[in-house]
Amino acid sequence: MGVGGTLEYLSDLMGGGGHGHKKRKKKQMQTVDLKVRMDCDGCELKVKNALSSLSGVKSVEVNRKQQKVSVTGYVEANKVLKKAKSTGKKAEIWPYVPYNLVAQPYIAQAYDKKAPPGYVRKVENNTAATSGTVTSYDQDPYMSMFSDDNPNACSIM
């Protein structure tokens, strides 16, 4: 428990907590990643200043090359997105994941030419399963091919 948590605990003990004021639920510290269309230094500065003005924001990191803005603090994702859109820029929640975390990174739904290098678009698992072309194995097929339980498994040797 940090200093702030200790002081809050002690004030609740002293005051009893029943003085007519409601206890607000504290927001979680989180990082919100956004994809924001930025072309120049002015765009970058406008977005950074707007997002920094939100209450609860601890830091704003802008990567113009990837069109990515990371906001860290006690914030809600929808409020950050709304504030980014209020600047007049096209903004959305960061839609990409590293390509090595996706089972089929080059299927039509995941592959995106506009994605930064090493990233593909985040795809729900059910879209790949409904296409009928993706086959999943319960275990690695090579592990069962050379199994000690099956004496005829390795016919190469």
Phi, psi and omega in degrees: 000129181279183181297317180298319179293323179293316179296320179296319179297315180294321179292327176293322179293316183290314185276345181083343176077359183247042183262028175086353178263140182279144177273121180278147176280127181287141177283150179281144173289124181210167176246126179251123179257131181236150170257114183235130180286114180227134183249332187219179179297325180296317178298315181299315181293320180299314180293316181298316179294319180296315182287329178292335182283348177294144178285139180095351181282127178264319179208152177231121179244129182243130174239096186292328181297320179270355184061039186240136176235126178248122180247123180246135178157193179268074187229164174254141185300319183291327178289322178295317179297318179297318179293321179294321179290333181292345177282351181093001179268152176284124184222148175206161175297142185306113187268004188251152173228156176301138187296337180283352176267355182255135182296316181236083187288344185249019173285162187302324183288328186269324186286130181222121181297333183275355181291148176296158180304132179088003181237150171228164181290140179291126182236138175289148183295329185291335179290325179287325182288329182283341180289335176085354182266345183267126178249129179250144179251143179290329177217171182293128183295333180288333178292322180281336181292323182248047183277145175285340181286333182252110182292337181263008185292320183254091180266000180288320183279000000 
